[in-house]
Amino acid sequence: MFTGLIREIATVKNFVGSTLSIKAKYKGALGDSIAINGACLTVTDVLNDGFSVELSPESQKLLAIENYKNEVHIEPAMMMGDRFDGHVVQGHVDCIGEVTEVKNNGNSYDIFIKLPKKFIPYVVPKGSITIDGVSLTVNEVFDDRFRLTIIPHTMKETLIRNYKKGYRVNIETDMFARYVAHIISHQSKANSLTWDEVDSISARY
């Protein structure tokens, strides 16, 4: 599990076949989980100046893989007892979004991101969303896109500063929104319990 708070901007050393090698202060240990641009990956090799991970063909197909060339966001998995900031992030990228507009407001930036319509129900106004591993708040939701407002500090300290029209990003929607939508969509009157059945079950204990 992750929080969506970027711990380091690391440098890609090389990406050959399925092996991505990263130069970073963080090294970790074999088998550690680490989010790279929001995707949960496993450390397969520890290097003198960083680590390597492996991206399966499935991962390469689902991610904005062109962004794994120069700099990347990294966040090691949470440890028990860590301070919990951001929001609950699984590192499971749902889809790729596309930046359609970056608007400079002077003291902030509005960023509009388009995504497949089927994921819009999981994007909640004033709810949380993860973009390339960064925990952000959704300000406004439209038919096929949403608006984020980014403060200068976030723009400076993350790779969001590189965003421009046409830039593709990894998106993980809110976990709880996905779970609720899944439960509701699979409910039916035939399978749901009546209050009489609930009372009957309760009376047995």
Beta strands, then each sheet from edge to edge (+ up, - down):
strand 1: 8-16
strand 2: 19-23
strand 3: 33-36
strand 4: 39-47
strand 5: 50-54
strand 6: 71-76
strand 7: 95-104
strand 8: 109-114
strand 9: 128-131
strand 10: 134-141
strand 11: 145-150
strand 12: 168-172
sheet 1: 1+ 2- 5+ 4- 3+ 6- 1+
sheet 2: 7+ 8- 11+ 10- 9+ 12- 7+
end
